[in-house]
Amino acid sequence: MTTDDAYGGGKRTQSREAQASPEGQSDFELIDRFLAGDMSAFDALVQKYQQDVYRLAYRITLSADDAKDLAQETFLQAYRALKGFRRRSSFYTWLYRIAVHLCFHHRRRSARVEPVAEVPESPAASAQPLHDLLEAEQRHAVATAIAALPPQQRAALTLRVHQNLSYREIGATLQCSEGAARANVFHAIQKLRARLAGFGEDG
Amino acid sequence: MRCQRIQPHLLALVEGELKQSKREKVARHVAACPACASAMRSLRQTLRVVQAIDVPEPSPAFWQEFGTALHQRMRREEAAHQGRRHGQLWGLFRLPKPALAVVAVSLILVCSLPFLGGHLGQQRIPRMILSGGDEVSLAANLDFLKHLDLLEEVDVLEQLDPSP
């Protein structure tokens, strides 16, 4: 199922698997090469997914340092476990599952107060300072509202909105049913709508 | 359709995931209902602003350092894995001392079985053949039997055999 209408991200979900590595090989072909002893194939997989995994970890942990460590740990776990990957799902679903599991585990272990996400600054000052100020305020409010979501809902939301996964893939990643994945996204958006009611109603 | 029944489907409508028949019903209601139309606008706006929040872009050196550190960890992992395989062979010698002693004694016993087996075998044969009183009789006539052996060796039994 495409998510084009809502998120404008293109059919990344369907085409991601077909996205070739720089050498023109699919994920499963790269895995076969790695299992045959070719380490460069694993490097190609890392190159292909490192940004996605880092961004996913960042959006769940809301910390750049934690996201970097957890992204590395994700690939290390994948390196250890790739031999046992049964290919019942796509490689990236499997990889995201590892990442999400590590992020949740990290969060439970650290047991600290959730930090407010670091919101990127706008690229440059424009001729509309008031507009920029409102935009910065809005971005901060959105980041704070997202940070306040329960981790499962935050993960489901980012897998849907930013990673463009189908609900079935989100269910596989979060190890819950498709319906539960749908409910997590729905509740996350409802909460955000309530918290951001004052912003951008002119939409 | 009532608004309460429509609103749970608004997200699916925005995402383009409703089946055609359902989509037409929901869209018709939204077009005629200001409350649901407002909810739909709010939903779209929320999704838009959530999507616009991006992750702070790491510095250019970040990914290079990321790859280097990952490779180092993978090499350590590989070395540890090989060490574990090697260690399985030598792991026997890292057993606790009592266990090691038991293993050593077992090995000695197993290695000496062929030698013990022959010796024990020789002793077992008479025990299997002889019973109770025969053993006592054998002990009493040991000297005689020794002589008998000697006589056999020098082949003089026939000389002792009384002639008819």
Interface residues (C-beta under 8 A of the other chain):
Chain A: M1 T2 T3 D4 D5 A6 Y7 G8 D43 V46 Q50 Q51 Y54 R55 Y58 R59 A64 A67 K68 A71 Q72 F75 L76 Y79 R80 A117 E118 V119 P120 Q138 R139 V142 A143 I146 L157 V161 H162 V185 F186 I189 L192 R193 L196 A197 F199 G200 E201 G203
Chain B: P8 L11 V14 E15 G16 E17 R41 S42 L43 R44 Q45 T46 L47 R48 V49 V50 Q51 A52 I53 D54 V55 P56 E57 P58 F62 W63 F66 G67 A69 L70 R73 M74 E77
